[in-house]
Amino acid sequence: MNQETNLDKALEAIRNGEFVLVFDDDDREGEVDMIIASEFVTPKSIATMRNDAGGLICNCLHDDFCEAIHLPFMVDIMKAATEKYPELAKLAPNDIPYDERSSFSVWANHRKSFTGVTDHDRAMTISEMAIMMKEERFDEFGATFRSPGHVCLLRGAQGLVKNRQGHTEIGLALCEMAGVTPVCVVCEMMDGETGQATSVADARKYAEENGLVLLRGEDIINEYLKE
């Protein structure tokens, strides 16, 4: 199977609201993430990520959407707060071994959620946020969601993989290429026996057993940069 055919299958899976597995790079995190377009997320999707991946369930938003709702990076929030809380300056993430800048923003819950952490609540927060972005109802963001919450929001870099090549940007690039709303969920696959990230070999086995596509990040990045 050639890489182009594999990418085509991945894009079709994204359009169908299915998971795609993506390994970023040996020189980066060295992790495989489960990725799904947020507008299609259901409670079953959340349960699958909890049970089969086990990492942090994060909702990634395209930079254009973040600008529209004035969503900052967490590092900028902390920097702004250091005047009142100077100890926060010591927590600056200036030594990330695989990246120069974190994509983390705030954590949120839908205002109609209860605790916010159940599969139902997180699916509602994630899917409703994507639909809001799709419909460009940006002025409703603060009225619909509250923070802190149980869904971690990640802000995609401007230009996506042109400027940063993390799972956040790779997932959003997949959504763009698939023609769906560029809001996606990423969740790292963890190995409960080793306490480390799931190996590519084990992720490939999982993909084969569950009819999923496994891609390398570079395949997505190279195709996106052609456009």
C-alpha positions as CSV (number, residue, x, y, z in Angstrom):
1,M,0.0,0.0,0.0
2,N,1.5,3.3,-1.0
3,Q,1.5,6.4,1.3
4,E,-0.9,8.3,-0.9
5,T,-3.5,5.6,-0.7
6,N,-3.0,5.4,3.1
7,L,-3.4,9.2,3.4
8,D,-6.6,9.1,1.3
9,K,-8.0,6.4,3.6
10,A,-7.1,8.6,6.6
11,L,-8.9,11.7,5.1
12,E,-11.9,9.5,4.4
13,A,-11.9,8.3,8.0
14,I,-11.7,11.9,9.3
15,R,-14.7,12.8,7.1
16,N,-16.6,9.8,8.5
17,G,-16.0,10.7,12.1
18,E,-13.6,7.8,12.7
19,F,-10.2,7.7,14.4
20,V,-6.9,8.0,12.7
21,L,-3.6,7.1,14.5
22,V,-0.6,9.4,13.9
23,F,3.0,8.9,15.0
24,D,4.7,12.3,15.1
25,D,8.4,11.7,14.9
26,D,11.2,9.9,16.7
27,D,12.9,13.2,17.2
28,R,9.9,14.8,18.7
29,E,7.5,13.3,21.3
30,G,7.9,9.8,19.8
31,E,4.2,9.1,20.5
32,V,1.2,7.8,18.6
33,D,-2.0,9.8,19.1
34,M,-5.6,8.9,18.4
35,I,-7.1,11.7,16.3
36,I,-10.8,12.4,15.5
37,A,-12.6,15.5,14.1
38,S,-14.3,17.1,17.1
39,E,-17.7,17.7,15.4
40,F,-18.2,13.9,15.3
41,V,-17.2,13.1,18.9
42,T,-19.7,11.1,20.9
43,P,-19.6,9.6,24.4
44,K,-18.4,6.3,22.8
45,S,-15.5,8.2,21.3
46,I,-14.4,9.5,24.7
47,A,-14.7,6.0,26.2
48,T,-12.6,4.6,23.4
49,M,-9.8,7.2,24.1
50,R,-10.0,6.6,27.8
51,N,-9.8,2.8,27.5
52,D,-7.7,2.3,24.4
53,A,-5.4,5.3,24.4
54,G,-5.2,6.5,28.0
55,G,-3.5,9.8,27.4
56,L,-4.8,13.4,27.8
57,I,-8.0,14.1,25.8
58,C,-7.4,17.5,24.3
59,N,-9.5,19.6,21.9
60,C,-7.4,21.4,19.3
61,L,-8.7,24.6,17.7
62,H,-7.4,26.2,14.5
63,D,-5.6,29.5,15.0
64,D,-8.3,31.4,13.1
65,F,-10.9,30.3,15.6
66,C,-8.7,31.1,18.5
67,E,-8.2,34.6,17.2
68,A,-12.0,34.9,16.7
69,I,-12.8,33.9,20.3
70,H,-9.7,35.7,21.8
71,L,-8.4,32.4,23.2
72,P,-4.8,32.9,24.5
73,F,-2.0,30.4,25.1
74,M,-1.7,29.4,28.8
75,V,1.9,30.7,28.9
76,D,0.6,34.2,28.0
77,I,-2.1,34.0,30.7
78,M,0.6,33.1,33.3
79,K,2.9,35.8,32.1
80,A,0.2,38.4,32.5
81,A,-0.5,37.1,36.0
82,T,3.1,37.3,37.2
83,E,2.7,40.9,38.4
84,K,0.3,39.7,41.0
85,Y,1.7,36.2,41.4
86,P,5.5,36.5,40.7
87,E,6.1,32.8,41.6
88,L,4.4,31.8,38.4
89,A,7.4,33.1,36.4
90,K,9.4,30.2,37.8
91,L,7.0,27.8,36.1
92,A,7.7,29.0,32.6
93,P,8.0,26.0,30.2
94,N,11.3,27.2,28.8
95,D,12.9,23.7,28.9
96,I,10.5,21.5,26.9
97,P,12.9,18.9,25.4
98,Y,10.9,18.4,22.2
99,D,9.5,21.8,21.4
100,E,10.0,25.6,21.8
101,R,6.4,26.5,22.7
102,S,3.5,24.7,24.4
103,S,0.1,24.7,22.6
104,F,-1.9,24.5,25.9
105,S,-4.6,27.1,26.5
106,V,-7.4,26.9,29.1
107,W,-9.5,24.0,30.3
108,A,-13.3,24.2,29.7
109,N,-16.7,22.6,30.3
110,H,-19.9,23.2,28.6
111,R,-22.2,25.1,30.9
112,K,-24.9,22.4,30.5
113,S,-22.5,19.8,31.8
114,F,-22.6,18.5,35.4
115,T,-19.1,17.6,36.6
116,G,-17.8,17.9,33.1
117,V,-15.6,14.8,33.3
118,T,-18.1,12.1,32.2
119,D,-18.0,10.7,28.7
120,H,-21.3,12.4,28.0
121,D,-20.1,15.8,29.4
122,R,-16.8,15.8,27.6
123,A,-18.3,14.7,24.3
124,M,-20.8,17.6,24.6
125,T,-18.1,20.1,25.4
126,I,-16.0,19.0,22.5
127,S,-18.6,18.5,19.8
128,E,-20.6,21.6,20.7
129,M,-17.4,23.7,20.6
130,A,-16.6,22.4,17.1
131,I,-20.2,23.1,15.8
132,M,-20.0,26.6,17.3
133,M,-16.8,27.2,15.4
134,K,-18.3,25.7,12.2
135,E,-21.3,28.0,12.4
136,E,-19.0,31.0,13.3
137,R,-21.0,31.8,16.5
138,F,-17.9,33.2,18.1
139,D,-19.7,35.7,20.3
140,E,-21.4,32.8,22.1
141,F,-18.2,31.2,23.4
142,G,-18.2,32.6,26.9
143,A,-21.9,32.1,27.3
144,T,-21.7,28.5,26.3
145,F,-18.5,27.3,28.1
146,R,-16.9,27.9,31.5
147,S,-13.4,27.6,32.7
148,P,-11.7,25.9,34.5
149,G,-13.2,22.6,33.2
150,H,-12.3,19.1,32.2
151,V,-11.5,19.5,28.5
152,C,-8.0,20.8,27.7
153,L,-8.0,23.3,24.8
154,L,-4.9,23.4,22.5
155,R,-4.3,26.3,20.2
156,G,-2.9,25.4,16.8
157,A,0.0,27.5,15.6
158,Q,-0.6,30.0,12.9
159,G,0.1,28.3,9.5
160,L,-0.3,24.9,11.3
161,V,2.5,22.5,10.3
162,K,4.3,25.3,8.4
163,N,5.4,26.7,11.8
164,R,4.9,23.9,14.3
165,Q,4.7,20.2,13.7
166,G,3.1,18.7,16.8
167,H,0.0,16.5,16.9
168,T,-2.1,19.6,17.4
169,E,-1.1,21.0,14.0
170,I,-1.0,17.7,12.3
171,G,-4.5,16.9,13.4
172,L,-5.9,20.2,12.3
173,A,-4.1,19.9,9.0
174,L,-5.8,16.5,8.5
175,C,-9.1,18.2,9.1
176,E,-8.4,21.0,6.6
177,M,-7.3,18.5,4.0
178,A,-10.4,16.4,4.6
179,G,-12.7,19.4,4.3
180,V,-14.1,19.3,7.8
181,T,-14.2,21.9,10.5
182,P,-10.6,22.3,11.8
183,V,-11.2,21.4,15.4
184,C,-10.0,18.0,16.4
185,V,-9.3,15.8,19.5
186,V,-5.9,14.2,20.1
187,C,-5.2,11.6,22.8
188,E,-1.8,10.0,23.3
189,M,-1.7,6.2,23.3
190,M,-0.1,4.8,26.5
191,D,1.3,1.4,27.4
192,G,0.0,0.3,30.7
193,E,2.6,-2.4,31.1
194,T,5.7,-0.4,30.4
195,G,4.5,2.9,31.7
196,Q,5.7,4.5,28.5
197,A,4.1,5.6,25.2
198,T,2.6,2.8,23.1
199,S,5.2,1.6,20.5
200,V,4.6,2.1,16.8
201,A,4.5,-1.7,16.5
202,D,1.8,-2.1,19.1
203,A,-0.1,0.9,17.6
204,R,0.1,-0.8,14.2
205,K,-1.3,-4.0,15.7
206,Y,-4.2,-2.1,17.3
207,A,-4.9,-0.3,14.0
208,E,-5.1,-3.6,12.1
209,E,-7.3,-5.2,14.7
210,N,-9.7,-2.2,14.7
211,G,-9.7,-1.3,11.0
212,L,-7.9,2.0,11.6
213,V,-5.3,3.9,9.6
214,L,-1.9,4.5,11.0
215,L,0.2,7.4,9.5
216,R,3.5,9.0,10.2
217,G,3.3,12.7,10.8
218,E,5.7,13.4,8.0
219,D,3.3,12.0,5.4
220,I,0.7,14.5,6.5
221,I,3.1,17.4,6.8
222,N,4.6,16.8,3.4
223,E,1.2,16.6,1.7
224,Y,-0.1,19.7,3.5
225,L,3.0,21.7,2.5
226,K,2.4,20.9,-1.2
227,E,-0.9,22.9,-1.2
